């Protein structure tokens, strides 16, 4: 498949970039090795609507949102 954009890293910034691009109907490939530097962090703070959630939970919710768009792989 031909992609309009490849996003490297599935953290909050990368997932958000993939979401915005996918919503614009661009073909997006999101590459993530699931080796987050913040894996040992229990809670994230200052991230609107996600305050006090673990980075793992935030990523899980983000990826569930991305699954709704057929142009994001």
N, C-alpha and C positions, 0 to 999 in steps of 0.2 A: 504494500500500500504506500502511496505517496502522502507525506504529511506536510501540512502548511507550517507546523511548528513542532519542535521537540523541546519539552521542558524537562530539565534534569533536577531532580529533587522533589520529593512529595511532601515536604513540610508545609506549613501554612501558606507561605509565599508561592511555592510551586503549585500547590493544589489550587490556590486562588487564580493564578495565571492560567492554568489549564481550564478552569471553570469559565473564566471570562472569554477565552478564545473558543472553547467548545460551544458556548452560548451564541457566539458570533458565527456558528456553523463552519468553523475551520476544523480541519482534521488535525488532531493533536495527539502526540505520543508523550505520555508522562512516564519517565524512567525514575524508579526509586529502588534502592537496594535494602530498604528497611533497617538501616544501620544509623538511626538518628543519634546525634550527639547528646540529646536530652532524654535518652531512654530511662535514666535513673531518677528523673524529675517526677515528683508525685503530683504537683499542681502547677498550672501555668497561671500567671496573673497579668492583668492589663490587656487582655485580648477580648475585645467586646463580644458579648453573648457567650463567651466561653471561659469567663473568669472562674478559677478554681478547678477546672477540669484538668485531667492529666493530658500531657501531649499525645499519649497513645489514644485516648478517647477522642480528642480533637481530630486526629488523623483518621480514625475510624469513621467519624461523622462526615468528614470532608470527602472521603472516598465513596461513601454511600451516596452523597450528593452527585459526585461525578458519574456514577453508574447510570444516572438518568439520561445522559447525553450520548447518543450513538456515535458521535464524532470524536469522543475522547477514548483513547486506548491506553 
